[in-house]
Amino acid sequence: MTLYSRRDLARTTLAAALPAALTAAKPDSKFGGVQVGLITYSFRALPGGAAENLKYILDCGISAIELMSNIAEGYAGAPMPAGPRGPRGRPSPEQQAEMKKAAEELRNWRLSVSMDKYKEFQRMYNDAGVKIYAFKLPPSMNMSDAEYDYIWNAAETMGADHITMELPTDGALLQRVAEFAAKRKLRIAFHTHGQGGASGFDKALAASPYTALNLDVGHYYGVNGQSPVPVIEKYHARISSLHLKDRKGPGAATGKKGPAGGPNVPWGQGETPLKEILQVMKKRKYKFPASIEYEYTTPEGSDVLAEVKKCVQYCKDALA
């Protein structure tokens, strides 16, 4: 009896999926001159290998993506993460030791892995008509410069023109990633939740010519209750990509303003001015992509792919 590892099965699935992907018509999600893309986080509730995600992307008609690191690293052979935590998310001492060991194994793997698998990954996606424009693997203060090099090397190898991470609250981390991005001449773009605003954005963008925004328009409106359009127009030259989602304004759930902001909702049911944002991108001929981020609760009777397709169609109609 032959036993197959999960990675062997993934490769078998990939081999079976690729011929159909490569012979199918190439996707095109550029509408009205605006590149509509997607962050692969949108498929987090679905089986998450490289082949599966490529199939989802093609099924939704998407031609460009922001790629989460777990998909690429899994394909390249990264060691599996530590197991589940204990009650209420608190790891036991034994689990903490396991997690520390797993983190060390991953760090050692990153510092030894060849870029050949990332070249292969890029070819696979590009041959299917999907461009990788951003890579999300956040650098941190406890990483070595060699680990930073690994992140930038992987991003460059897969054709990404920027790396994404959360907007740092630590000034030392901001300065370090800004300097590293400048050294490598490849942008680091900061994803925004409720933080930021003019002062926060100005500070981040002043750190280096190679810092940029990965502006989340849904979070910006949901927390601040203000249209993101003026922000987009002001900072357009320093925006590497947007995240699109629809949210209610602050206080929508509780009647009071607060840091959590309004809830994520199906597109068209919230108050985020998505159509206006897309139309401004079209009118101004902005070249940065707008990434669909599927984050609202899947309605009963529907599924993730059906909802993502609705988001794609929303963008297409808004840009007609």
C-alpha positions, 0 to 999 in steps of 0.5 A: 500500500502506497502512502501519500503525504498531504504535499504529494496529494497537493502536487497531484491535484496541481498537475490535474488542475493545470492543463485545464487552467492553461487551455482556458481563456485567460481572465481579464479583470481590467474594467474601464482601464482600472485593474480590479484584483483580489487578495487571496485572503478572500478564499481563506475559508476554502482549501488553500493550496496553490492549485486550488487558489488558482482555480478560484481566481480563474473561476472568478475571472480575476487576472491580478492578485495580492498573494498571501504568503502561506499559499506561495510558501506552502507550494515551495515546501515550507514546514507546517505551522504549529498545532492548535492552541489550548482553551480560549486561545491560550497556548500551554507551556508545551504548545508554546515550546512547539510553536517556538520550535516551529517558528525556528524551523520556518525561519531556518527553511526561509534562509535555505530555500531556493527561489526556484519554486517561486519562479515556478509558482510565478510561471504557473500563475502567469501562464494562466493569465494571473499577475501577482502584483503584491506579496503579503509577508509582513517583516517584523522587528525580530526578523534578521536582515537575511529574513528581510532579504528572503521576503524581498527576494520572494516578492521580486521573483514572483513579479510583485511590485510591492510587499504589503504589511499592516501600518506599523505603530512602532516607529523603529519598525517603520524606519527599518522597513522603510530603509530596507525597501529603499535599499532593495528599491521595491516598495513596502505598502502599508495596509490600513484599518482604522489607523492612519489619517493624514498625520499617520499617512504623512509620517509613513510616507515621509520615512522613505520614497519606497514606502506606500499605502495599501489603503483599505477604503472600507476600513477607512470609511467604516471607522472614520465615517468619511469618504476615502476619495479625498485621501485617494486623490491626495496620496494617489502617487504613493498608493500601491494598491487599494482594498475594496470592501463595503461597510456601514459607518461608525456607530451603525451597530451600536449607535455610538462611535467607536474604534470598531466601526460599522460592520462589513456588509454585502456590496451595495448594502453599506455606505462606503462610496465604492462606485465613486472610488472606482469612477475616480480611478477611471477618470484620473487614470490611476494605475494602481490596482483595486483589490477585492477583499471578501470579508462580509459573512457569506449569506445563507444559501450562497458560497464564497465564490458566488459572493466574490463573483458578485463583487467582480460584477459590481466593479465591472458595472461601476466602471462601465 
